[in-house]
Amino acid sequence: MSGPLSQDEIDQLLDAIAAGDEEAEALKPKTPLSSSARKIRPFDFKHPDKFLHSRLRGLSNAFDDFIRKFQQFLESQYDITAQIHLAGCDQFPFEEFFRALPPPSPLCTFDWMGGSGAFQIAADVFFQGILGKAPGKNQKLNGLEARLFMGYLFKPFGKILQTYFSKKAGKSLPDFANQKFISDFFIRDIPIQDDMGVVATFYIKIDQTEGNINLFLNPDCINSLNETSFFNIINDASFIPLATPTPNTIVEMGRFHLDDEESLKENLIYETNKLGGEVLDVLKDERFVGEAEGTVIDGEYKAARILSNISDLEEKKFDDFLNTRVIFGCSKTVDNIEFGEGCIVPLNEDILEPVKIIKNNKIIGYGEIVIPDENFCVKVTKVVDK
């Protein structure tokens, strides 16, 4: 961390601001939260993240090793010299991933480990690099080409993946099932229902032909790996999470009514009083103190970014009829915090934890945020016994 500014530096900064100097911004001292080294972005409620960055890093390391085995397979079985390396591993909604693929693209969907996924390779790489012929202008990916893709490329790719991950996970993982070649490039033809998943992108070059191989795995696949020893830290008995102080600040995403004699029901969706694009409510010691948006910092945990100044807010009263609250996150804030516009409030919860459903100051259940229509809703994933 740099030391305090000298008087000369302060005078220089003030002179630059007074003169409208464009370089003044560069002279301003930066706080840790505004550092370019930190990735701060709004929380996407329609497509919420499913995986922590630490988990993605674990997958990236595994994919890096695995792809070398696939490269060796191409060289030994087909006498193809290929350069392959991992270009990226991130999470995307499946539809966003699918619509970004240039048609035609050889694509196969499959079931694996109780989940589903997709395997795709650039058409030029498949035709020119693997088959050794340039595709025709109106080349359709069916018939002989489809059988070659499934038999000579996808099946060995899947077998190597399954074998490698089985060894790394410390147990035998199921084979791929329900493999389907997709010839009509429409989203309705894809049997993958889960929205957000992990996309591993591999760069491949064969002679002068280059492109990408993409592997999509939905959350059920990743969660199945989580139940093995694949992510060691999760299964380490000596791993104990840090304790967090008792929160005094709550960020709400909405409220709904639940009769006193009524119990939450698992898998049922409850609509709240807030629209999907509305701001969240921030309360400290049960007093309304600001409006905020959900924020993710470095992909590791949720936070709230204040969108208002407390001095500009009118006192907000909540309808007593809406007696059940959906909590986006909680925090312990200092007594003199001002909740000014742009203030970042880190929350105790990470992006994988279910939101809390609270009534009469007691947790009655947990759920996931969904926006099936216009309003924020919560789908109950667990009911807490009274």
N, C-alpha and C positions, 0 to 999 in steps of 0.2 A: 504494500500500500504506500502511495506517495505521501510525503509530509505536507504540512499546511503551506498555503501560498504565502510567499513573502509580500511585504508591503508594495514593492515594485511590481510584482505580478498582479496584485489586486488593483493597483492604479492602472496598469496596462489593460486589464480586463474591463474596468469601468470606462476608460477612455474609448475602448473598442465598441462597447455597447452603445455609448452616447453617440458615436460616429456611425452607428449602423454597420459596423464592420462584419462581413460575412464570416470572418475567421473567429469571431468572438465565441461562437458555439464550441469550437475546438478547444478553447482555452478554459472552458468551464470544468471544474472538478466533477468527476463522475462518481455516483454512488454505486455500490455493488449491484443493486437491482437494475440499474440502467446500463451496466456494462455490456458491451457488444458480445462478451463471452457467454452471456446468458440468453437463452432462447425463451422469450415470453410471448405467448399467443393466447387468443381467446379460446375458451373451452367450447367445442362444437357439440351442442346438445343433440343435434340430429345424427351426428356420426361420432359418438364419444370414443376416445381411445380405449383399447382393451388391454394393452400390454405396457408394462413399465419399460423404460429404456434399458435397464439392467437385463431384463429378459431378452430384449431384442439383441443386445450385445452377445449374450450367450448363444443365441441362434446364429448370429453372424459368424462367430468363431467356428461353430459346427459346419455351417454351409461352406466356409472357406476351405476346411479340410475335405469335406465331402466332394466338392467339385473337382478336386485333384484326382479322385478315384474315377470320376466319370470321364475326365480327360484321358486317363490311362486306358480306360475301356475303349474309347474311340480309336486310340492309337493301336492297341493290340488286336482288336477284333475287326476293324474296318480299314486299318492302315491310313487313318486320317490324322494328320498333324494339326491339332487345334490349340489355340491359345484361349484359355478360359480363366476368368477371375470374377470374384464377387464384386458387382458394381454398387449394390445397395441392399439394405434390408430395412423395411419400414412397414407401417400399417396404413392400409387404405380401405375404403369401402369397396366391396367387390365390383359393384356396378361402375364405379369410377375407374377402377383398374381395367375392367373389361372394355369399356367404351373408348379407352385410350389406345387399344390395340389396333394396328392398321389391318383392315381386311384385304386379302385373305390371310389368315394366320392359322397354321396347324395348331389345334387346341384340343386337349383332352380333359374331361372332368372325371373325378374318382371319389370314392369313399375310403377313409383311412382313419383308424383309431377313434371310431365313433363320430368322426367329423367328415368334412369334405374339402376338396381342393381342386386346383386346375393347373395344368402344365401347358406351356405355350412356347413356341420358338419362332423367330422371324422367318417369314416365307423364303426370302433370298438365301438365308443360311441353310434352310432345309433343302430347297431345290438345288441351288448351285453348289453349296458346300457339302451336303450329305449325299444327295443323289447324283451330283455331278452334271446337272443339266439346268439350263436357264428356264424358268417357268414361261409358259405361253402367256400371251396378253390376257386371255380370259381363263387362265388356269383355275379349275375348280378342285378343291381339296377333298376329293372323294375317290371311290374306287381303289385303284392300285396304290395311289399316293397315300390314301388313308391307312391302308393295310401296312404299307411300309413304315409310315409314321408310328403306328401303334406297335408293330412288331419289332422294328429295328431301332427305335429311338426311345419311345415312352416306356415300354416295359423294362428294358435294361436300366433306364434312368430311375424308374420307380423301385426296382429291385435293389440297386445300389443304395438308394436313399433309405429304403426300409432296413437293409442290412446294417448300414453305417449307424443310423439312428438307434437301432436296437442295441448295438454294442455300446454306444455312448450313454444310452438311457439305463443300461444295466439289466435289461430284461427283453424278452422277445416281444416285438410289436407285431400286430396283425398285418397281413398282406393287403395290398391295394385291392379294392373290389368295385364292382359296378362301373368299370371304365367305359366311357362314352366319348367317341370322337364327334366333335361339333362341326358340322359342315355349313349350316345356316347361321350366319353371325348375327343372331338376335338375342337380346337378353332373356327373352321368354323361353329360349331353348336351354338355358343353363339351370341345372338342378341344384345350384348352390343358393341356399336361402339366407345364411347368415350375412350380415352387412359388413362389418369391419373385420379384417383379417390381416395376416402378415404376407407381404410380397417380397420374395427374394429375387433380385434381378442379377443375372450373370451375363457378362460381356463375353462373346465368343467370336473368334476370327479364324477362318479356315482359308488358307491361301490369301486371296484378295477380297474375300467375302466376309463381311462382319455384320453383327447384329446382336440381339439379346435373347436370352432364354429367361422366361419368367415362371416362377413357382408360387402359387397362392395356396395358403393353408388357413382354414377358418379357425375361430377360437376353440372349437371342440378338439381339434387336433393338438393345438398348443396346450390346452388344459390336460389332455391325456398325457402329454410329455411331462407336465408338471406333477403328475401322480407317480412318475418314475423317479429315478435319481438323476434325470437329465439336468434339471436346475438344482444343483447340489445345495445351494444356500437355503432353499425352501424346505429341504428335507433334513437339514442339519439340526440335530437335537440340541446342539449347544448354541444355536442362534436364538437370541432373545431380543425382540424389538425394544427400542428405547421407550421409556415411559414418557407420557406427555402430561403437562400440567392441566388442571381442571379448567375447561374453557369458560370464558365469560362473554365471548362474542360468537354470534351465530349468523350464518348466511342461509337464508330460506329461499327455496325455489318456488314455493307456493303452499296453499292450504286447501283443504276440502273438509266436508262434513261427514262424520261417522256417528251414528246413533249410539247412545250409551250401551244399549243391549246388543249392538252389532259388533261382530269381530271381523278383523281383516281376513281376506281369503287369498291364499297363494295363487299366483298366476293371474289374478284379477287386476285389471287396469283401472286406476282411480284418477279422474280428471281434476286438476287443481284450478284455482281461480286466476291463474296467470297464462297469458299467451306465450307461445314459444319464443318470441323475440323480445319479450319484456325484460326489464332489469330485475335483478335479485334484490331482496331486502336484507339489509345488515342491521342487526340488533345487538346492542351491548347492554348487559344487565337488564335485558327485556325492554330496553328503550330504543326506538328507531333512530339510527344514527347515519344512515346513508343508503345509497343505491349502488349496485355493483354488477359487474359481469364476471362469470366464471373464467378463470385464467389458469393456464398450465405453464409452469416454469421448468424448463429443461426436461419436460416429459415425466418428471418423477413424482409430482404431487399436485394437488389442486391448490389454487389460491383465488383470491377475489381482488379485482382491481376496482377501486372506488371511482365512480363516474360522476359524483356530485360533491359539492361542498356543504358541510353540515349547516353552515350559516345561511345557505340559500334554500334549505328544505323547510317545508311546513310540517308540523306535527302530523304523524300518520297514525290513524286509528284502524285497528283490525276488527273485522266483523266477528262477533262472538260466536255466530252460527258456524263459522269455519273453524272447527275445534281441533283439527288434525293437521299437523305441520310436516312438510317434507324438507329435510335439512340437507343442503348441499355440502356444508362443512362447518367446522367449529375451530376456534382459536382462542388463545390466551393473549390478550393485548394489554399493553401498559395503561395505567390510569390516565395519562395525559395525552394519549393519541388523539389527533385531530380529525382523522378520516377525511383528509383533503383529496380533491380530485387527482387521480393518477396514483394514489397511494396503493401499494401492493400489500395485501394481508395474507401471508402464507397460512394454510389450513392444515389441521392435523391429518386429514384423510388423504390417501393417495388416489390416483385415478382408477384403480381397480376395485376400490371398496364400494359396496352398495351404499346408497343414500339411506339415511335414518328416517323412520316414520315415527313421529312423537305425538302423544295425546296425554293431556294432564301431566306434562313434564316427565313422562315415562316413555321409553322406547317400546313400541308395540310391534314393530316389524322393520324389515329392510327391503329395499327394492332397487330397480334400475330405472333411470330416466328415459322416457319415450315420448315422442311427439307424433302420435298417429294422425292427428288432424291439425289443429291450430294451437291447442293448449298444451302446456306442460302437463304430463301425466306421469304417474309412477306405477310400474308393474311390480307387484309384490313378489319377492323371491323367497322370503322367509318370514314366518309369523312367530313372534316371541310369546311363549306361554305366559299367561298371567300368574 
